[in-house]
């Protein structure tokens, strides 16, 4: 049985990905800051293989401890999904250094630490797939998200660099770049008054939010080394056409009629 590690797996895209990979036959190791008993119980209740490990992905000690567990129990992970991330909506001139560092710690340092710790094991076996969950905010600029945008641009840069370094040694590294998704993070962000549903729906050519399952399916596609083993270093938008469309909102909305 192949093994997949999914970070930020307590909810949203992370849980949807863990569930899909488990249904595809992986034994899934879910990680999150939160307890994972309920999530693991849901998977095992379906007869799927899963276990939970709680910890902070931005901690080098946690990354090393997780790698030791994976190495001891499985030799190496077949798939690592770096999904854990946090949002910050704040004008650049008001963003504190502490806020900036926390976003970078979770969104960029965490994927680096886990890719490094688990990647060493994959490289030793000359086999593995890493999928980083970036964002369309890593491809474009979004107002009032300087720290978040910078972290996701950095994550795409990390993806490309690791793909270049490790692809010839059997380890593929790719990224997905979701648009706005209906998750707990979106609900919290909307609670700040920064935007509403219509702001997103009217901007997306497909006229809806992404679903966690849309992103999970793309992650599973990129992770599959048997069917898609020559895809390496891509940053694939899952955004309903957001980044493809340079139309103004009025024109876009009229075409939906």
N, C-alpha and C positions, 0 to 999 in steps of 0.2 A: 504494500500500500504506500502510495506517495504521501508526502507531508507538506502542508502549507502553513505558513505563519502569517496571520493577519493582524495588523495593529489597529487600534481604535475600533475594536470589533464589538463594542457593547451596543451599538445602535447604528442607524443610518446605513451608509454605503459599506462600512466595515462589517456589520452583521449580515447584510444582504450578500456580501462577497463570501463570507465564511460559510453561510448556508448553501450557496450555490456550489462552491468548491467541495464541500462535504457531500452534497448530492451527486457530484461528479466522481466521487470515489476517493477523495483525499481524506487523510486524517488531518484535522485542522486544529492548530494551536491558536486560540484567540488571546489577544493581549489588549489591555486597557488599564487606565487608572482606576476605573470603577470595578467593583466585584462582578464576576462573570458567571455566577452560579446559574442564574435564570437562563442565560443564553446557551450555556453548555447543556443544560437540562432539555431545552427545546430541541437541540440537535440530537442528543443521545436518545431522546424520546421518539425520534423518527428512526432509530436504529443506526444513526450515523456516528462516526468516530470523531470525538472532539474533547479538548481539554482547555482550561483557562489558566492564564498566568497574569496576575495583576502587577502593574509597575509603570514607571515613568520612562517613556521611550527616549527622553532627552538625557537620561542618566547613563553614563558609561558603565557604571557598575551593573545596572539592570541589563544593558545590552550584552555584557560579558556573561552574566549569570544565565540569561536566556540561551545564549549560544552554547554554554556548557551543558545545559539541559538537553538542547536539541542534539548536540554532538553525542552525548551519552546514550540517548534513547533512540536516535534515528541515524546517526552518522552525519547527516546534513539535511537541511530542508530542501525540498525540490522547488518550492515557490516561496517567495517573501513578498507580501503586499504591504508597502509602507503607506498606510491610509491615515494614521492618527494625525490630526491637525486642529488648530484653533483659528478663529477669526478675530479680527479687530477692525472696527469701524471708527475712525478718528482722523480728523484733519492732520496733515503731516506736521504742521506747526505746533500742534497740541500733543503729539505722540511723545510719551516719555521714554527715556532710555530703558527703563525697566519693562515697559510694554513691548518695545521693539525687541529686546533680548528674549522675552518669553515666547513671542511668536517665532523668532528665529530658532530658539531652542527646540520647540516642538515640531515645527514644520520643515526645518532643514537639518538641524543637528541630529535629530532623532533618526531620520532616514539614513544619514551618513553613518551613524554609529551602528545601526542594525545591519545596513548593507555591508559594512566592514566586518562586523563580528560574524555574521552568518555567511557572508560572501567568501571568507577564507575557507570555510568548510566546503562550499560549493566548488570553489576553485580546485581544492585538493581532489575532489571527485570528478572535476571537469564537466560539471553538469549543474544547471540551475537556471531559474528565471526570477528576476526581480521586477515588480511593477510598482512604480511610484504614483501616488494619487496627487497630481498637481492641480491645475485649474486653468480656465481661460484667463484668469488673472495672472497666470504665468506667461501668457502669450500677448496680452494687451494690458493697458493701464486702466484701472478702475478708481475713480475718485474716492478719497477718504480711506484708502486701504494701502498706504505706503508700505507698512511693515509686511502685511499679508502678500501684497503683490511682489515685493522684493524676495520674500521667502519662496514663493512659487516659481518666480523666474530662476532663482538659485537652484531649486529642485530640478527644473528642466535642464539646467547646465550640468548638474551632478549626474543626471540620467545619461546625458550624451557622453560625458567623460568616462563614466564607468562602462558604458556600452563599448566605447572605443578601446578601453584598457582590457576588458574582460571577455569581449565577444569571441576572440580567437582562442580563448582558454575554456570555452564551453559554457560561459555564463552570460545570458542575454539580459539586458536592462532596458526597460521601456517605461513610458509614462502615459497615463490617461489625463485628459484636461477637461473635467466636467464644467458645464455651465451651472446655472442655479438649480439646486436640487431641493425637493421638498423633504427636508430632514429637520431634526431638532435644532441644528445649528441655524438653519434658515429661519425657523420660528423665533429664535432668540434674536437674530439680526433684525428681523422685521419689527420686533418689539421695541427696538431703539428708534423707530420711526424713519429709518433711512430709506425705505422703499416699501412698496406694496405689491401684491400679486400682479396687478395690471401692468406695473412697470416692467416686469419680467416677461409676462405673456405677450405684451405688445412688441417686445424687442426680439423675440425668438421667431424665426420663420415658421417653425412647426407649432407655434402658438401654445406652448405649455412648458411647465417646468420639466426637468429631467426627473426620472424616478430612480431611487437607489438601485433597482434591478437593472436599469439601462446601463449604469456604470459598472455594476457587478459583472454583467455579461461581457462587457468590453475587457475588463480585467482578466476574466477567465479566458477570453480569446487570446490575449497577449501572453498569458501565462502558459499556454499549451505549447510545449516544445515539440510535440510530435506533429501537430498539424501546422504550426506557425513558427517553426524553428529558425526561419531565416529573417524574421522581423527583429531588428535590434536597433535601439537608439531613437525610436520614434516617440513623438509626443502627440498622441491622438486625441483631438477634440471630441467630446461627447456632449454637444451643446445645441443640437437641433438646428444648426446652421448659423448660430450667433456670430462666430468669427468670420464666416464667409460673406455675410450680408453688410454691404456698405450703404444700404438704402436709409432714407430718413423715415422716422416712425410713421408719419402720416401716410406715406406711400405704401409702406409695408402693411399697415392695418387695412387700407383700402383693398389690397389684393386678397385679403382673407374673406371678403364678402363674396 
